[in-house]
Amino acid sequence: MKFQSILILFFLATIMTSCTVSESLQLKGYDNFKVSNIMSDPKINADITLHNPNKIGATIREMEIALSVDNKEIGVIGFSDKVRIKKKSDFVLPIEFNTSLNQLGGVLSFGLTSFISDKEIPVGLTGSITVQKFIFFRKTFEFNYTDELNVKKIKG
């Protein structure tokens, strides 16, 4: 009887660990970068593309993202909507950063210089994503993504 109990516990432990998200979601990039309401209540919108490399689907429970341009933080978003992600797939998540004229002020001169010289601006997304499978399998992953943005491709 004791051997059967140990065997059952081992079997359950094996099944439970196979139901967890083991690999971090990968931030693959962004698209549709748009700045609006620059003079009153500035907002920055973008669609970020994430990839789930895991063999199981899961749910994004929480996400916090900081946006920086030329190494200056210009917005932070806390995201608590539940988003279902399929196994081994890419998905697009629309995000909106609220910012201020003060935060954008330091970046505007760099953006104007970049626009004139056709130079690209360094853009960074850093933060964390908490992923959950079932009720009790929850894991938080950190990410740091950098890229270059052509100012002429920003929609306004």
C-alpha positions, -999 to 999 in steps of 0.1 A, spaced: 0 0 0 29 24 8 45 17 -25 12 25 -43 9 58 -25 45 68 -35 38 58 -71 6 78 -72 24 109 -57 52 105 -82 27 102 -111 8 133 -99 40 153 -95 51 144 -130 17 155 -144 17 187 -124 52 198 -135 43 191 -172 14 216 -169 37 246 -160 50 272 -183 87 265 -183 100 290 -210 97 327 -209 73 344 -234 95 362 -260 90 397 -270 95 397 -308 89 433 -316 64 461 -320 44 476 -349 20 505 -355 39 529 -332 16 559 -329 17 591 -309 -15 611 -303 -28 641 -283 7 655 -280 -4 689 -268 -30 679 -242 -28 644 -229 -1 625 -248 -6 589 -255 17 564 -272 1 533 -288 18 502 -302 11 466 -310 36 443 -294 42 408 -307 49 381 -282 57 344 -288 48 315 -265 75 288 -271 58 264 -246 40 232 -253 10 244 -234 -12 274 -236 -16 298 -206 -31 331 -195 -12 363 -191 -24 375 -156 -3 407 -152 21 426 -172 42 457 -165 60 475 -193 82 506 -193 89 524 -226 121 543 -231 133 563 -260 170 571 -262 174 556 -227 148 580 -212 117 565 -197 86 581 -212 58 558 -200 49 528 -179 18 507 -183 4 482 -158 -17 456 -176 -40 434 -156 -64 421 -182 -64 384 -187 -51 374 -221 -53 338 -233 -23 326 -253 -21 294 -274 8 270 -273 37 276 -297 22 307 -312 27 344 -318 1 369 -307 -3 406 -309 -11 427 -278 -22 463 -283 -8 486 -256 -13 523 -247 11 544 -227 -1 576 -210 28 600 -207 33 637 -201 47 667 -220 76 667 -195 85 631 -202 82 637 -240 101 670 -238 136 655 -236 128 631 -265 113 656 -289 146 674 -297 162 641 -303 133 631 -325 135 663 -346 173 657 -351 166 621 -360 138 632 -385 161 657 -403 192 633 -404 172 602 -411 188 585 -380 169 559 -361 160 563 -324 168 536 -299 136 523 -283 134 500 -253 107 479 -237 114 464 -203 92 448 -177 77 416 -165 49 392 -175 31 369 -151 17 338 -168 -7 314 -152 -19 279 -160 -49 266 -140 -53 281 -106 -20 275 -89 7 274 -116 20 310 -118 53 322 -130 68 357 -136 93 364 -164 114 395 -169 121 409 -204 143 436 -219 138 444 -256 156 471 -276 152 482 -312 156 512 -335 127 532 -346 126 554 -378 109 586 -368 93 590 -402 73 558 -396 56 571 -365 20 577 -371 4 608 -356 
